[in-house]
């Protein structure tokens, strides 16, 4: 599977960039906080940062509000080495998403402000303005599909990627608050998943795509059998099952003293894709993704916590191996 992705070309990533506010110091409840720290947020932006920190190259496609918060996001993307050429500033009433988050492991509150989100304003014209030829793969997270016109723009990007023989990578990333109904989300996600070469999601997200609790593993298997080259079915503390052709790979997690539950999925995806593009065997790419997830949940914030190769190697040298996986 190492030849599916190219290390010579950057990833083109569709989806949101936003601002995250963390109650400070760590452990503080939001309602008791008197100060906050700000960081880049948004699943697609976090994945892009994870990729660049692992030595890959990434360009983000999204819309941000034409104000100080939008400029903050662009400045942060530039800071992390993510190409923001295809990030369009939009005026009017559109606003960047804002997450107010706690660095707490239990009873964690994450309050997300997404009304009139600027990233949903991305259009087909934004996609048509991009020359796909310099890029090696297209990545999207499910949130971008939750509203129009970004949903149509994303499916149009799928068409352009197919025409350019680019692999399409889908992080399910289901956020119920962004969707008009669960039924609409399930139909759109299933349509998107069938078009993608790599699909990554957790057990609850695959259950949702399948339309019934407990059916997610079967959904993951069917995607791998019918369309996708790689499907990663994540099960939290139970590890993950990865399907690739006839291969069924079960892996565990790296246990750490976590500070928070957020950021693991984005960290996994960024490092997993970097590993595949660098020619690592599938199991190694999955395990390095799992290690990055463990690192990020043990630190404050998401983007700044994404590990560099040296930090990842140091972590792996100090952890003999992941826990044993639990078969589903």
C-alpha positions in Angstrom: 0.0 0.0 0.0 3.0 2.3 0.3 2.7 3.2 -3.4 -0.8 4.6 -3.0 0.5 8.0 -1.8 3.5 10.0 -3.1 6.1 11.6 -0.9 7.0 13.9 -3.8 3.8 15.9 -3.9 1.8 17.8 -1.3 -1.6 16.8 0.1 -4.5 19.0 -0.8 -6.7 19.1 2.3 -10.3 20.4 2.3 -12.0 21.6 5.5 -12.1 24.1 8.2 -9.5 26.1 10.1 -10.7 27.8 13.3 -9.7 29.2 16.7 -9.6 27.1 19.8 -9.8 28.7 23.2 -8.4 26.6 26.1 -9.2 27.4 29.7 -5.9 28.0 31.4 -4.2 26.6 33.4 -4.9 23.0 32.4 -7.5 21.3 34.5 -9.6 24.6 34.8 -13.3 24.4 34.1 -14.5 26.9 31.6 -17.1 28.4 33.9 -14.3 29.0 36.5 -11.7 30.3 34.0 -10.3 33.8 34.2 -7.9 33.4 31.3 -7.7 31.4 28.1 -4.9 30.5 25.5 -5.6 30.5 21.8 -4.4 28.0 19.2 -5.2 26.9 15.7 -8.1 24.5 15.5 -10.4 22.7 13.0 -9.9 19.1 12.1 -8.6 19.7 8.5 -6.1 22.3 9.7 -4.9 20.0 12.5 -4.4 17.2 10.0 -2.4 19.5 7.8 -0.2 20.6 10.7 0.3 16.9 11.7 1.4 16.2 8.2 3.8 19.1 7.9 5.3 18.4 11.3 6.1 14.9 10.1 7.9 16.2 7.1 5.1 16.1 4.6 3.7 19.0 2.6 0.1 20.2 2.7 -2.2 22.9 1.3 -5.5 23.8 2.9 -8.6 24.6 0.9 -11.2 26.5 2.9 -12.9 29.9 3.6 -12.2 32.0 6.6 -13.9 35.2 7.8 -12.5 38.5 6.6 -11.7 39.7 10.1 -9.1 39.3 12.8 -10.1 35.7 13.6 -9.8 34.7 9.9 -6.4 36.4 9.8 -5.3 34.6 13.0 -6.1 31.3 11.2 -4.1 32.2 8.1 -1.2 33.4 10.3 -1.2 30.1 12.2 -1.3 28.0 9.0 1.7 30.0 7.8 3.5 29.5 11.1 3.2 25.7 10.8 4.2 25.6 7.2 0.8 24.8 5.7 0.2 26.4 2.3 -2.7 28.8 2.7 -2.8 29.9 -1.0 -6.3 28.3 -1.4 -7.7 29.9 1.7 -10.3 32.6 0.7 -11.4 35.4 3.0 -15.1 36.0 2.9 -17.0 39.0 4.1 -20.6 39.4 5.1 -22.0 37.6 8.1 -19.9 34.4 7.8 -17.7 33.8 10.9 -14.9 31.4 11.7 -15.7 28.5 13.9 -14.7 28.9 17.5 -14.2 26.1 20.0 -14.0 26.8 23.8 -12.3 23.7 25.2 -11.0 22.3 28.5 -7.8 20.5 29.1 -9.5 17.9 31.3 -9.8 14.2 30.9 -13.2 13.7 32.7 -16.4 15.7 32.2 -14.7 17.7 29.5 -16.7 20.5 28.1 -16.2 21.5 24.4 -18.5 24.3 23.3 -18.5 24.8 19.6 -19.8 27.9 17.8 -20.6 27.0 14.2 -23.6 29.1 13.2 -22.9 30.8 9.8 -19.5 29.1 9.6 -17.2 30.6 7.1 -15.9 27.3 5.9 -19.3 26.3 4.6 -19.1 29.2 2.1 -16.5 27.4 0.0 -17.8 27.1 -3.5 -17.3 25.1 -6.7 -15.6 28.2 -8.1 -13.0 27.9 -5.3 -12.3 24.3 -6.4 -12.1 25.2 -10.1 -9.5 27.9 -9.3 -7.1 25.2 -8.1 -4.7 23.4 -10.4 -4.8 19.8 -9.1 -1.7 18.6 -11.0 0.9 19.6 -8.3 -0.8 17.6 -5.6 -0.5 13.9 -4.8 -3.7 13.2 -2.9 -7.0 14.9 -1.8 -8.0 14.7 1.8 -11.3 15.8 3.3 -13.1 15.6 6.7 -16.8 14.9 6.9 -17.6 18.2 8.5 -17.2 20.1 5.2 -20.0 18.0 3.8 -22.6 19.2 6.3 -23.9 22.2 4.4 -24.1 23.9 1.1 -22.3 25.2 -0.9 -19.2 23.5 0.6 -20.9 20.0 0.1 -21.2 20.4 -3.6 -17.8 22.0 -3.8 -16.3 19.0 -2.1 -17.9 16.5 -4.4 -16.7 18.6 -7.3 -13.2 18.3 -5.9 -13.7 14.5 -5.8 -14.5 14.6 -9.5 -11.4 16.7 -10.3 -9.3 14.3 -8.2 -10.6 11.3 -10.0 -9.9 12.9 -13.3 -6.3 13.6 -12.1 -5.9 10.0 -10.8 -5.4 11.3 -7.3 -6.3 9.1 -4.4 -9.1 10.5 -2.2 -8.9 10.2 1.6 -11.9 10.6 3.9 -11.9 11.2 7.6 -15.5 10.6 8.6 -15.4 13.2 11.4 -19.1 13.2 12.2 -20.3 16.2 14.2 -24.1 16.0 14.7 -24.5 19.7 15.5 -23.4 20.6 12.0 -26.0 18.6 10.1 -29.7 19.2 9.4 -30.6 15.6 10.3 -28.9 12.3 10.9 -30.6 10.8 7.9 -29.1 13.4 5.5 -25.6 12.9 7.1 -25.8 9.1 6.7 -26.7 9.4 3.0 -24.0 12.0 2.2 -21.3 10.1 4.2 -22.1 6.8 2.5 -22.0 8.5 -0.9 -18.6 10.1 -0.1 -17.2 7.0 1.4 -17.9 5.0 -1.7 -15.8 7.4 -3.7 -12.7 7.3 -1.5 -9.5 5.3 -1.6 -8.8 5.6 2.2 -11.5 5.9 4.8 -10.8 6.5 8.5 -13.3 6.7 11.3 -14.2 5.5 14.7 -16.7 2.7 15.6 -19.5 5.1 16.3 -19.0 6.9 13.0 -19.0 3.7 11.0 -22.2 2.6 13.0 -23.7 5.9 11.9 -22.8 5.4 8.3 -24.2 1.9 8.4 -27.5 3.2 9.8 -27.5 1.0 13.0 -25.5 0.5 16.1 -23.2 -2.5 15.9 -23.1 -2.5 12.2 -20.1 -0.3 11.7 -17.5 -3.0 11.4 -19.5 -4.6 8.7 -19.7 -1.2 6.9 -16.0 -0.8 7.2 -15.4 -4.3 5.7 -17.8 -3.7 2.9 -16.1 -0.4 1.9 -12.8 -2.2 1.8 -14.2 -5.0 -0.3 -16.1 -2.8 -2.7 -14.2 0.4 -3.2 -11.6 1.6 -0.7 -7.9 0.4 -0.8 -7.6 1.0 3.0 -10.2 1.4 5.7 -9.2 2.1 9.3 -11.9 1.2 11.9 -10.8 2.9 15.2 -12.2 1.6 18.5 -10.8 4.0 21.1 -9.0 2.2 23.9 -9.6 -1.1 22.2 -7.3 -0.2 19.3 -8.1 -0.3 15.6 -8.8 -2.8 12.8 -7.4 -1.9 9.4 -8.6 -3.5 6.2 -6.6 -3.5 3.0 -7.6 -6.0 0.3 -7.4 -9.4 2.0 -5.5 -8.0 4.9 -7.1 -7.5 8.3 -4.7 -5.8 10.7 -5.5 -5.5 14.4 -3.4 -3.0 16.5 -3.6 -1.6 20.0 -3.0 1.8 21.5 -0.1 3.4 23.4 -1.2 4.1 26.9 -0.2 7.5 28.4 -1.4 9.8 31.2 -3.8 11.8 29.1 -4.6 15.4 29.8 -7.6 15.6 27.5 -9.6 13.4 25.1 -9.4 15.7 22.0 -7.1 15.8 19.1 -6.3 12.1 18.8 -8.1 11.5 15.5 -6.4 14.4 13.8 -3.0 13.4 15.1 -3.5 9.8 13.9 -4.6 10.9 10.4 -1.7 13.4 9.9 1.0 10.9 11.0 -0.7 7.9 9.3 -0.8 9.7 6.0 2.8 10.9 6.3 3.9 7.4 7.0 2.1 5.9 4.0 3.5 8.7 1.7 7.0 8.0 3.0 6.7 4.3 2.0 6.3 2.8 5.4 4.5 -0.6 5.7 0.8 -0.3 6.6 1.2 -1.6 10.1 4.0 0.8 10.9 2.0 3.8 9.5 -1.0 2.8 11.7 1.2 2.4 14.8 3.0 5.7 14.3 -0.4 7.3 13.9 -1.5 5.7 17.2 1.6 7.0 18.9 1.0 10.5 17.7 -2.6 10.3 19.0 -1.2 9.3 22.4 1.3 12.2 22.4 -1.4 14.8 21.5 -3.9 13.7 24.2 -1.1 14.0 26.8 -0.4 17.7 25.9 -2.3 21.0 25.8 -4.1 21.9 22.5 -3.9 20.0 19.2 -1.9 21.8 16.5 1.0 22.7 18.7 1.0 19.2 20.3 1.5 17.4 16.9 4.9 15.7 17.2 7.9 16.2 15.0 9.7 13.0 13.7 12.3 13.4 16.5 9.6 13.7 19.2 7.8 10.7 17.7 10.9 8.6 17.7 11.7 9.6 21.3 8.2 8.5 22.3 8.5 5.2 20.5 11.8 4.5 22.1 10.3 5.0 25.6 7.2 2.8 24.9 8.0 -0.8 24.2 4.8 -1.3 22.2 1.1 -0.7 22.1 -1.5 -2.5 24.2 -2.9 -5.7 22.8 -5.9 -5.0 20.5 -9.4 -6.2 21.4 -11.0 -8.0 18.5 -14.4 -6.7 17.5 
